[in-house]
Amino acid sequence: MKKIKNISLILLVLSASLQACNDDFVSTKPLSEVPQEIVWSDAGLSEAFVTEIYNGFGVGGFYEQEMASMTDEALFTHPNRGINTVTESRSNPADQGYIMDTYEYGRMYTRIRATNIAISNLSAPKFDKAKADKLLGEAYFLRGYYYQQLLRFYGGIPIDNKIYTLNDKDYMVPRNSYEECVNAIVKDLDSAALLLKGSSSTKGRANETAVLALKSRVLLYAASDLHDAGKAKAKSTLLAGYKNPEYLMYTSGNQVERWTKAKAAAKAVLDHTEFAYKLDLTQPASPNEGTANYMAVSLGGGSKTVDFTAGKDIILGRFFIDEKD
């Protein structure tokens, strides 16, 4: 009987101690995630967030499946990549074939959503403003970049900078015209250039010159005959019969003015001589010199066989380390 009483007493003590224990173990708060209010109040975490958005660049063009494989420029021999689905015209809604992740629709908007979050929070920073402005400039650049990727491949796309939540009832957004897309991208890039002006440049991160170079590309494409309704329709019966030409080209405005803007944008890039390579030639290079210069630029000066100073020509690149953790 005494033994039973002792056991009962022990159980009673254990029960009381368990009731007094900390109940943190039942918390559903994820341990692998950082609350956003902490992220945007810390410079390091904010930088990490923006840094991750750069991953939308992919591996910097070094893909086994290049765009040429989708055309008659190259023959891709490895099976099960979806290349043949495209080249044999078998693409359909259920099986679109290979789409590179650097211009795939959903992936680009995932990156754009991340830039929207960054821009919203960095516009009213809770840490050093100079640091926040640099990250904000990078975010504007990245948003402009991903929008121009979509514009290049799909024509006019929805320009939507709203940060959606599960409480939103409507996610349907109409397409913007080609002209509206160009204007929105240029606006983002102008904001980025202003914020990054004079800031120190870090390999692999956006700088003022990279912003100006992207702006130059966007305006150069916009000024071309391909995106001028009058000239494009005259050269293509398909485009002439397209019901919504505003998604692919300018249907109004002056092409000469667009070329003038493109010229000014290109000049702004060339004026940044810190990235200049072989722009001080006083006479034409010989064939051998021209070949050597081309090889040096294409390799970014990263080979012992070429002029290492050609690395200056890289305005923005993807850099990788050759070490593992």
C-alpha positions as CSV (number, residue, x, y, z in Angstrom):
1,M,0.0,0.0,0.0
2,K,2.9,2.3,0.9
3,K,4.5,1.6,-2.5
4,I,1.3,2.6,-4.3
5,K,1.1,5.9,-2.3
6,N,4.8,6.6,-3.3
7,I,4.1,6.0,-7.0
8,S,1.0,8.3,-6.8
9,L,3.0,11.0,-5.1
10,I,5.7,10.8,-7.8
11,L,3.1,11.0,-10.6
12,L,1.5,14.0,-8.9
13,V,4.8,15.8,-8.8
14,L,5.6,15.0,-12.4
15,S,2.2,16.2,-13.5
16,A,2.6,19.5,-11.7
17,S,6.1,20.0,-13.1
18,L,4.8,19.4,-16.7
19,Q,2.1,21.9,-16.3
20,A,4.7,24.5,-15.2
21,C,7.0,23.8,-18.2
22,N,7.6,26.3,-20.9
23,D,5.1,25.7,-23.8
24,D,7.4,27.0,-26.5
25,F,7.7,23.5,-27.9
26,V,4.1,23.8,-29.3
27,S,5.0,27.0,-31.1
28,T,4.2,26.8,-34.9
29,K,6.6,29.7,-35.7
30,P,8.9,28.4,-38.4
31,L,12.6,28.3,-37.3
32,S,13.9,28.3,-40.9
33,E,12.4,31.7,-41.7
34,V,13.1,35.3,-40.6
35,P,10.1,37.6,-40.0
36,Q,10.0,40.4,-42.5
37,E,9.9,43.1,-39.8
38,I,13.3,41.8,-38.8
39,V,14.7,41.6,-42.3
40,W,13.9,45.2,-43.2
41,S,15.3,46.6,-40.0
42,D,18.7,44.9,-40.5
43,A,21.1,46.0,-43.3
44,G,22.7,42.6,-43.6
45,L,19.4,40.7,-44.0
46,S,18.0,43.3,-46.4
47,E,21.1,42.9,-48.5
48,A,20.7,39.1,-48.5
49,F,17.1,39.5,-49.7
50,V,18.2,41.7,-52.6
51,T,21.2,39.5,-53.4
52,E,18.9,36.5,-53.8
53,I,16.9,38.3,-56.5
54,Y,20.1,38.3,-58.7
55,N,19.7,34.5,-59.0
56,G,17.1,35.2,-61.7
57,F,20.1,36.0,-63.9
58,G,20.8,32.2,-64.1
59,V,24.5,31.3,-64.8
60,G,25.2,34.3,-66.9
61,G,24.5,32.7,-70.3
62,F,26.6,29.6,-69.8
63,Y,23.8,27.2,-70.5
64,E,24.1,24.0,-72.5
65,Q,20.8,24.7,-74.2
66,E,21.3,28.0,-76.0
67,M,18.7,30.0,-77.9
68,A,20.4,28.9,-81.1
69,S,19.3,25.4,-80.4
70,M,15.7,26.6,-80.9
71,T,16.5,27.6,-84.4
72,D,18.4,26.3,-87.4
73,E,21.6,27.9,-86.1
74,A,22.5,24.9,-84.0
75,L,21.6,21.2,-83.5
76,F,21.1,20.1,-80.0
77,T,21.7,16.3,-79.7
78,H,20.9,15.5,-76.1
79,P,17.4,14.0,-75.6
80,N,14.7,14.7,-73.0
81,R,15.4,18.5,-72.7
82,G,12.3,19.6,-74.6
83,I,14.3,21.2,-77.4
84,N,12.8,18.9,-80.1
85,T,9.3,19.8,-78.9
86,V,10.1,23.3,-80.0
87,T,12.0,22.7,-83.2
88,E,9.5,20.1,-84.4
89,S,6.6,22.5,-83.8
90,R,4.9,20.2,-81.2
91,S,4.6,22.9,-78.5
92,N,1.2,23.0,-76.9
93,P,-0.4,24.3,-73.6
94,A,0.2,20.9,-71.9
95,D,3.8,20.6,-73.2
96,Q,5.5,23.8,-74.2
97,G,8.9,22.3,-74.5
98,Y,12.1,23.8,-73.3
99,I,11.9,27.3,-71.9
100,M,15.0,28.9,-70.4
101,D,14.5,30.0,-66.8
102,T,15.9,33.4,-67.5
103,Y,12.8,34.4,-69.5
104,E,10.2,32.0,-68.4
105,Y,7.0,34.0,-67.6
106,G,6.3,32.7,-64.1
107,R,9.9,32.9,-62.9
108,M,10.3,36.4,-64.1
109,Y,7.2,37.6,-62.2
110,T,8.4,35.8,-59.1
111,R,11.6,37.9,-59.3
112,I,9.5,41.0,-60.0
113,R,7.4,40.4,-56.9
114,A,10.6,40.1,-54.8
115,T,11.7,43.5,-56.2
116,N,8.3,45.0,-55.4
117,I,8.7,43.9,-51.8
118,A,12.2,45.2,-51.6
119,I,11.3,48.6,-53.1
120,S,8.3,49.0,-50.8
121,N,10.4,48.4,-47.7
122,L,13.6,50.1,-48.7
123,S,11.8,53.3,-49.6
124,A,11.3,54.0,-45.9
125,P,14.5,52.3,-44.4
126,K,15.0,51.5,-40.8
127,F,18.7,51.4,-41.0
128,D,21.5,53.6,-42.6
129,K,19.9,55.5,-45.5
130,A,23.0,55.4,-47.7
131,K,23.1,51.6,-47.5
132,A,19.4,51.4,-48.1
133,D,19.5,53.7,-51.1
134,K,22.1,51.5,-52.7
135,L,20.0,48.4,-52.2
136,L,16.9,50.3,-53.4
137,G,18.8,51.3,-56.6
138,E,19.7,47.7,-57.2
139,A,16.1,46.6,-56.7
140,Y,14.9,49.2,-59.2
141,F,17.5,48.0,-61.7
142,L,16.5,44.3,-61.2
143,R,12.8,45.1,-61.7
144,G,13.6,46.9,-64.9
145,Y,15.8,44.0,-66.0
146,Y,13.2,41.3,-65.5
147,Y,10.4,43.4,-67.1
148,Q,12.6,43.9,-70.2
149,Q,13.3,40.2,-70.3
150,L,9.5,39.6,-70.5
151,L,9.1,42.5,-73.0
152,R,11.8,41.1,-75.3
153,F,10.2,37.7,-75.6
154,Y,6.5,38.3,-75.2
155,G,5.8,41.9,-76.2
156,G,3.6,44.0,-74.0
157,I,3.1,42.4,-70.6
158,P,1.2,43.4,-67.4
159,I,3.2,46.0,-65.5
160,D,2.0,45.3,-62.0
161,N,3.9,46.4,-59.0
162,K,1.3,45.6,-56.4
163,I,2.4,43.2,-53.7
164,Y,-0.4,40.6,-53.7
165,T,-1.5,38.6,-50.6
166,L,-3.9,35.7,-50.1
167,N,-6.5,38.2,-49.1
168,D,-6.7,39.8,-52.6
169,K,-9.8,38.7,-54.5
170,D,-8.7,39.6,-58.0
171,Y,-5.4,38.7,-59.6
172,M,-6.3,39.5,-63.1
173,V,-4.3,42.3,-64.7
174,P,-4.6,43.4,-68.4
175,R,-1.5,43.6,-70.7
176,N,0.1,47.0,-71.1
177,S,1.1,48.3,-74.5
178,Y,4.6,48.0,-75.7
179,E,5.1,51.7,-75.3
180,E,3.7,51.6,-71.7
181,C,6.1,48.8,-70.9
182,V,9.1,50.7,-72.3
183,N,8.2,53.8,-70.3
184,A,7.8,51.9,-67.1
185,I,11.1,50.1,-67.5
186,V,12.9,53.4,-68.3
187,K,11.3,55.0,-65.3
188,D,12.7,52.3,-63.0
189,L,16.1,52.5,-64.6
190,D,16.2,56.3,-64.2
191,S,15.4,55.8,-60.5
192,A,18.1,53.2,-60.2
193,A,20.7,55.4,-62.0
194,L,20.0,58.2,-59.6
195,L,20.3,56.1,-56.5
196,L,23.5,54.3,-57.7
197,K,25.2,57.4,-59.0
198,G,28.7,57.6,-57.4
199,S,28.3,54.5,-55.3
200,S,31.2,52.0,-55.2
201,S,30.9,49.1,-57.6
202,T,31.0,45.5,-56.5
203,K,31.6,42.6,-58.9
204,G,28.3,41.0,-59.8
205,R,26.1,43.8,-58.4
206,A,24.4,46.6,-60.3
207,N,26.1,49.9,-60.8
208,E,25.2,53.2,-62.5
209,T,26.9,52.2,-65.8
210,A,25.0,48.8,-65.9
211,V,21.8,50.7,-65.4
212,L,22.6,53.0,-68.2
213,A,23.6,50.1,-70.5
214,L,20.3,48.4,-69.9
215,K,18.4,51.6,-70.6
216,S,20.4,51.9,-73.8
217,R,19.4,48.4,-74.9
218,V,15.7,49.0,-74.1
219,L,15.6,52.3,-76.1
220,L,17.6,50.8,-78.9
221,Y,15.1,48.0,-79.4
222,A,12.2,50.4,-79.0
223,A,13.5,52.7,-81.8
224,S,14.0,49.9,-84.3
225,D,11.8,49.2,-87.4
226,L,10.6,46.0,-85.7
227,H,8.7,48.1,-83.2
228,D,7.4,50.8,-85.5
229,A,3.9,49.9,-86.6
230,G,4.1,51.6,-90.0
231,K,7.4,49.9,-91.1
232,A,6.7,46.6,-89.4
233,K,3.3,46.1,-91.0
234,A,4.7,47.1,-94.4
235,K,7.3,44.3,-94.2
236,S,5.1,41.5,-92.7
237,T,1.6,40.5,-93.7
238,L,1.3,38.6,-90.4
239,L,1.9,41.8,-88.4
240,A,-0.3,43.8,-90.8
241,G,-3.2,41.6,-89.8
242,Y,-2.5,41.4,-86.1
243,K,-5.5,42.8,-84.1
244,N,-3.5,44.3,-81.2
245,P,-0.4,45.9,-82.7
246,E,0.0,48.0,-79.6
247,Y,1.3,45.0,-77.7
248,L,4.2,44.6,-80.1
249,M,5.1,48.0,-81.4
250,Y,4.5,51.8,-81.3
251,T,1.3,52.7,-83.0
252,S,1.9,56.5,-82.6
253,G,4.7,58.9,-82.0
254,N,7.9,59.7,-83.9
255,Q,10.5,57.1,-84.7
256,V,13.2,59.8,-85.2
257,E,12.6,61.0,-81.6
258,R,12.9,57.4,-80.4
259,W,16.2,57.0,-82.2
260,T,17.4,60.3,-80.7
261,K,16.6,59.0,-77.2
262,A,18.4,55.7,-78.0
263,K,21.5,57.6,-79.2
264,A,21.6,59.8,-76.1
265,A,21.3,56.7,-73.9
266,A,24.1,54.9,-75.7
267,K,26.3,58.0,-75.4
268,A,25.7,58.1,-71.6
269,V,27.1,54.6,-71.4
270,L,30.2,55.4,-73.5
271,D,30.9,58.4,-71.4
272,H,31.7,56.1,-68.5
273,T,35.3,55.4,-69.6
274,E,36.1,53.4,-66.5
275,F,34.7,50.4,-68.4
276,A,36.3,51.4,-71.7
277,Y,38.5,48.9,-73.5
278,K,40.3,49.8,-76.8
279,L,38.2,52.9,-77.3
280,D,41.3,55.0,-77.6
281,L,42.5,53.6,-80.9
282,T,43.9,56.2,-83.3
283,Q,43.8,54.0,-86.4
284,P,42.1,50.7,-87.4
285,A,43.5,47.6,-85.8
286,S,45.1,45.0,-88.0
287,P,43.3,41.7,-88.6
288,N,45.4,39.9,-86.1
289,E,45.0,42.7,-83.5
290,G,41.3,42.8,-84.1
291,T,41.1,39.0,-83.5
292,A,43.1,39.3,-80.3
293,N,40.9,42.2,-79.1
294,Y,37.7,40.2,-79.8
295,M,39.1,37.1,-78.0
296,A,40.2,39.3,-75.0
297,V,36.7,40.9,-74.7
298,S,34.8,37.6,-75.1
299,L,36.9,36.0,-72.4
300,G,36.6,39.0,-70.2
301,G,40.4,39.1,-69.8
302,G,40.1,36.0,-67.7
303,S,42.6,33.8,-69.6
304,K,46.4,33.9,-69.5
305,T,46.3,33.8,-73.3
306,V,44.6,37.2,-73.7
307,D,45.0,40.8,-72.6
308,F,43.8,40.8,-68.9
309,T,42.9,44.5,-69.1
310,A,39.9,43.5,-71.3
311,G,38.2,42.7,-68.0
312,K,37.4,46.4,-67.8
313,D,34.8,45.8,-70.5
314,I,32.6,43.8,-68.2
315,I,30.0,46.3,-66.9
316,L,28.0,43.7,-65.1
317,G,28.8,40.0,-65.0
318,R,28.1,36.8,-63.1
319,F,31.0,35.6,-61.0
320,F,31.5,32.3,-59.4
321,I,34.0,30.9,-56.9
322,D,35.8,27.6,-57.5
323,E,35.7,26.5,-53.9
324,K,33.2,24.4,-52.0
325,D,32.0,24.7,-48.4
